[in-house]
Amino acid sequence: MFSPNDNLADLAAEISSNTAIITSYLEKNKLPQPTFAVNSPRSLPEAPEVQAARMALIEAATKIHHLAVGADEYIWSQALTLKHDQSVIDTLNQYNVWDAVPLEGTTTYAAISAKTGLAEHALIRIMRHAMTTGIFTEAAPGSGQIMHTAASSMPARFAIQKAWIGHNLEEVAAGAIYQSKALRMYANSQEPGEVAMALALKDGWAADKTFFEWAGESEREGEAKGWRVRRFGQAMESAANLGATKIEHIHAGFNWDSLGEATVVDIGGSVGHASIELAKKHPHLRFIVQDFAELEPQHNALVPSTVRSRISFQPHSFFTPQPVANADVYFLKHILHDWSDKYALKILRNIIPALKPGARVIVMDGVLPPPGTAPLNVERLLTSVDLQMMLGFNSKERMAGDWIKLFKEADPRFEVKGIVQPPGSAAALIEVVWKRDT
Ligand SMILES: C[S@@+](CC[C@H](N)C(=O)[O-])C[C@H]1O[C@@H](n2cnc3c(N)ncnc32)[C@H](O)[C@@H]1O
């Protein structure tokens, strides 16, 4: 958290000491140092001491940047630059400039313009701004020879990042502009369609529709109906590959091996990336992934042959009663945060008729920490997701007490056994056990 006692000298010392921890770890382990070059490592090692130093370094660097800009200019310059920072990424993505620049060597503005159809005069200005944030660079300043940086190469190398950018900058960012208007119109609504994103995107999104219903009806030339749902599925897959939202954190928050031979129903499991990850490490577990039928082809394409016999896909809406009775675990990863309490309660109560005594509901979702108690960039990630939930879904990220209250209200027979936050993860695993009827 920003404190009145933070100052340039202390922050500089903090930056220096944490940089030393990271660089000496890399040197000792003969690992490459991160740079802006395309061949830079994608991320720093997972070793806890490196990650702790990285968190402290990001926090100190953020604060020192703020102090160096100065109070007078800080908000003023944020208001000027932030919207362009995101609009240039959006345009680079919509015109797929990522793929128009070679991963090795350089190209010219004229060649990128010819490949993408983006007018050269606009392209030059858009890329100049992007370059001020480390996205693309010129081989020599003013040379007009464009090359990737490590960051700009990511959507080119990992295409699902384009879906994450598209969902965030075409849909969520459009809604962000309408946030204050939505708050005036719908102050205390719990309805998923009475949100800023619906005001912004209109286009058939009625107030009684959810983002998912609206996205399911989306049409675009050359694509089958529901392209936004499929893109959203890829966006979730991309989050599952990265840092604090990386899918691997799923193993640390619950002892999956303690289940023995067991069936896990992955409710709202999207294309199935969580079930696939669990299936790879836990051969005694079987999975049923439930989500919209539109996602089944992507699911089938994603499941590796090694685990195919233990994972199936079942089209199912969680607003109807759970069709798989007596499973051992009903898993809800990043589902309940999409819904206001009114609808989260309906989702939970729809599972109840299927529950056998001792069955578990395991939730993997953000648990918002008290302000200032998590590393700054983890807290920013969670507050960003919280606002994303507000403007797209009228829902929220919940604090530990909110989760306990939600389950108690859904049914007193739900018992929250534990909330575990795996180190480095933005999401916690909440273990809930269905108690025997008394
Ligand atoms: C935020 S995503 C989470 C996906 C996945 N569990 C994960 O963590 O990556 C929410 C998921 O809920 C699904 N969903 C939305 N409404 C649904 C409904 N009524 N029934 C089943 N799934 C639904 C969406 O298609 C999407 O895959």
The ligand as a Tripos MOL2 file, in Angstrom:
@<TRIPOS>MOLECULE
LIG
   27    29     1     0     0
SMALL
NO_CHARGES

@<TRIPOS>ATOM
      1 C1        -14.9620  -16.9530  -16.0090 C.3       1 LIG1
      2 S1        -15.2860  -18.3520  -16.9700 S.3       1 LIG1
      3 C2        -14.4720  -19.5930  -16.0540 C.3       1 LIG1
      4 C3        -14.1570  -20.7890  -16.8740 C.3       1 LIG1
      5 C4        -13.3050  -21.8440  -16.1930 C.3       1 LIG1
      6 N1        -13.9700  -22.4530  -15.0660 N.3       1 LIG1
      7 C5        -11.9820  -21.2330  -15.7900 C.2       1 LIG1
      8 O1        -11.7450  -21.0390  -14.6040 O.co2     1 LIG1
      9 O2        -11.1680  -20.9260  -16.6620 O.co2     1 LIG1
     10 C6        -17.0030  -18.6630  -16.7100 C.3       1 LIG1
     11 C7        -17.5280  -19.8560  -17.4500 C.3       1 LIG1
     12 O3        -18.9180  -20.0230  -17.1370 O.3       1 LIG1
     13 C8        -19.5630  -20.4990  -18.2940 C.3       1 LIG1
     14 N2        -20.9940  -20.2340  -18.1410 N.ar      1 LIG1
     15 C9        -21.6610  -19.0680  -18.1400 C.ar      1 LIG1
     16 N3        -22.9670  -19.2370  -17.9520 N.ar      1 LIG1
     17 C10       -23.1500  -20.5730  -17.8350 C.ar      1 LIG1
     18 C11       -24.2910  -21.3930  -17.5840 C.ar      1 LIG1
     19 N4        -25.5040  -20.8510  -17.4300 N.pl3     1 LIG1
     20 N5        -24.0960  -22.7200  -17.4820 N.ar      1 LIG1
     21 C12       -22.8570  -23.2660  -17.6240 C.ar      1 LIG1
     22 N6        -21.7410  -22.5480  -17.8590 N.ar      1 LIG1
     23 C13       -21.8910  -21.2160  -17.9520 C.ar      1 LIG1
     24 C14       -18.9050  -19.6970  -19.4010 C.3       1 LIG1
     25 O4        -19.1020  -20.2600  -20.6740 O.3       1 LIG1
     26 C15       -17.4580  -19.7320  -18.9550 C.3       1 LIG1
     27 O5        -16.7920  -20.8460  -19.4650 O.3       1 LIG1
@<TRIPOS>BOND
     1     1     2 1
     2     2     3 1
     3     2    10 1
     4     3     4 1
     5     4     5 1
     6     5     6 1
     7     5     7 1
     8     7     8 2
     9     7     9 1
    10    10    11 1
    11    11    12 1
    12    11    26 1
    13    12    13 1
    14    13    14 1
    15    13    24 1
    16    14    15 ar
    17    14    23 ar
    18    15    16 ar
    19    16    17 ar
    20    17    18 ar
    21    17    23 ar
    22    18    19 1
    23    18    20 ar
    24    20    21 ar
    25    21    22 ar
    26    22    23 ar
    27    24    25 1
    28    24    26 1
    29    26    27 1
@<TRIPOS>SUBSTRUCTURE
     1 LIG1         1 GROUP 0 **** ****
